Amino acid sequence: MSEAPMGEGTRAVRAGLPKPVKNEPTLPGPVFAAHFHLPGEVGGPYAYGRDENPTWTHLERAIGELEAPGDDDVETLVFASGVAAIAAVLFSQLSAGDAVVLPSDGYQVLPLVRAQLEAYGIEVRTAPTAGGAQLDVLDGAKLLLIESPCNPGLDVCDIRRLAEAAHARGALVAVDNTLATPLGQRPLALGADFSMASGTKQLTGHGDVLLGYVVGRDAAAMAAVRRWRKIIGAISGPMEAWLAHRSLATLQLRVDRQNETALLLAEALRERPEVTGLRYPGLPDDPAHKIASQQMRRYGSVISFTLPTRARAERFLGLLRLVDDATSFGGVRSTAERRRRWGGDDVPEGFIRLSVGAEDPEDLVTDVLRALDESDR
């Protein structure tokens, strides 16, 4: 008799745990080892610390169970950061003369990635996330990189439609799943070849870990990603991997609380006359909501909006008591920032990206509305 399917909370709590051993911890502690005993011929799972580590193995199994539950064919590889994971996919799959499609409105490091790809003789095409514009530049491309929802604008694209179109043209599809998390969206189930994410954000949720991962189903493609990790050495430390695995147990609790509060805050901001360009895919009237509701189970913890001026935005941020003025997102402590201060995003001077934490919803909404009121004085 087959086992009953587990709920998402149960899966998050149990993901990647080894079989119980008497007098041993449920989640084994981090293994700190640069090398392992290896007499005779090379063989077995662990030989050198740049290639494999038992702590990574438990975490990789856990992430795979969340990204593609019940699929034994998927492979997961963890990296030192989300950018390391994205770079591993791009540079392991592309060669001089290939073409790749990147989002024109994605994460601000992508222009640096583009410059490096072009330096290696790879043609880079770009398209905005929303509206299916990628379809116009897919012909002849080797790989399509999707960021949905995109950071920081929160536009959404139809992943299944784009994956089908890309595959029909012979292109691979990689999806940055950072904003959605595996509990919000499963790119492999929507047709993607790779699902990648920064585990630094909501996956781990405490603002104390740098981590990334790649999940894929094609053995040859993932072997190339693994080889790239070996060559570059962009590996996670065992302590970071252990902290990440520990954090997965509360993932559903955190994600549900943050999503619910994000919707409440977005609804409150929608009533403010000084707020323009409000985006949150969970709002029924958001431009991305229709597509998001078809492929996402949760809409994320991030809201974006614009205040009239740079000065107003900076006053607002300075007046917040429960929201840290910091970059990154997805943590249990709310954060917000004026994105133009980095210089890499094509957004207005007063554009705010706000990440909702796990504070009491009423407290957080009250704090944000108070700061808006006081910033106008």
PEPESUL-V388841 format. One record per pair of residues at least 6 apart in sequence whose ideal C-beta (glycine too) atoms are under 6 Angstrom apart, sorted by the first residue. I is the first residue (numbers start at 0). J is the second residue. Records with the same first field share a line. If there is no record, write none. Layout:
I: J ; J
This chain:
7: 182 ; 251
8: 251
11: 247 ; 250 ; 251
12: 248
14: 61 ; 64 ; 65 ; 247
15: 57 ; 60 ; 61
29: 54 ; 237 ; 238 ; 241
30: 52 ; 53 ; 54 ; 237
31: 237
32: 48
33: 48
34: 47
35: 45 ; 46
37: 46
44: 51
45: 51
49: 232 ; 234
50: 229
52: 237
54: 237 ; 240 ; 241
55: 77 ; 240
57: 244
58: 77 ; 240 ; 243 ; 244
59: 75 ; 77
61: 244 ; 247
62: 75 ; 212
63: 73 ; 75 ; 214
65: 181
66: 181 ; 194 ; 214
67: 73 ; 187
72: 216
73: 214 ; 216
74: 221
75: 212 ; 214
76: 213 ; 224 ; 225
77: 212 ; 235
78: 84 ; 211 ; 233
79: 233 ; 234 ; 235
80: 209 ; 211
81: 197 ; 211
82: 108
83: 211 ; 233
84: 195 ; 211 ; 212 ; 213
85: 195
87: 224 ; 227 ; 228
88: 173 ; 193 ; 213
91: 223 ; 224 ; 227
92: 142
93: 99 ; 121 ; 141
95: 119 ; 120
97: 121 ; 141
98: 122 ; 139 ; 140
99: 123 ; 142
100: 124 ; 133 ; 136 ; 140 ; 143
101: 109 ; 125 ; 144
102: 128 ; 146 ; 149
103: 125 ; 127
104: 127 ; 128 ; 149 ; 152
105: 146 ; 149
106: 150
107: 343 ; 344
113: 123
116: 123
117: 123
124: 136
126: 132 ; 133 ; 136
128: 149 ; 154 ; 156
129: 154
133: 161
134: 164
137: 165 ; 168
138: 168
140: 170
142: 170 ; 171
143: 165 ; 170 ; 172
144: 173
145: 174
146: 175
147: 155 ; 156
148: 155 ; 178 ; 280
151: 303 ; 338 ; 344 ; 352
153: 278 ; 303
154: 287
155: 280 ; 287 ; 290 ; 291
157: 290
158: 189 ; 294
159: 189 ; 190
162: 172 ; 190 ; 191
165: 172
171: 192
172: 191 ; 192
173: 193
174: 186 ; 191 ; 194
175: 195
176: 184 ; 186 ; 194 ; 196
177: 196 ; 197 ; 200
178: 299
179: 295
180: 201 ; 202
182: 254 ; 297
183: 295 ; 296 ; 297
184: 295
186: 194
187: 194
189: 294
193: 213 ; 215
194: 214
195: 213
197: 211
198: 210 ; 211 ; 212 ; 243
199: 209 ; 210
200: 328 ; 329
201: 329
203: 243 ; 246
204: 246 ; 253 ; 330 ; 331
206: 330
208: 239 ; 242 ; 243
210: 235 ; 239 ; 243
213: 224
215: 221
253: 357
254: 297
256: 357
257: 300 ; 355
258: 297
260: 355 ; 360
261: 300 ; 302 ; 355
262: 281
263: 360 ; 364
264: 364
265: 279 ; 282 ; 302
267: 364
268: 274 ; 277 ; 304
269: 277
273: 307
274: 304
275: 305
276: 304 ; 305
277: 304
278: 303
279: 285 ; 302
280: 287 ; 288 ; 291 ; 298
281: 298
300: 329 ; 354 ; 355
301: 328 ; 354
302: 353
303: 352
304: 351
305: 347 ; 349 ; 350
306: 312 ; 349
307: 349
308: 349
309: 348 ; 349
311: 374
312: 337 ; 349 ; 351
314: 374
315: 370 ; 374
316: 324 ; 335
318: 370 ; 373 ; 374
319: 370
320: 366
321: 358 ; 363 ; 366
322: 333 ; 335
323: 332 ; 334
325: 334
326: 336
328: 354
331: 356 ; 357
332: 356
333: 355 ; 356
334: 354
335: 351 ; 353
338: 344 ; 346 ; 350 ; 352
339: 346 ; 348
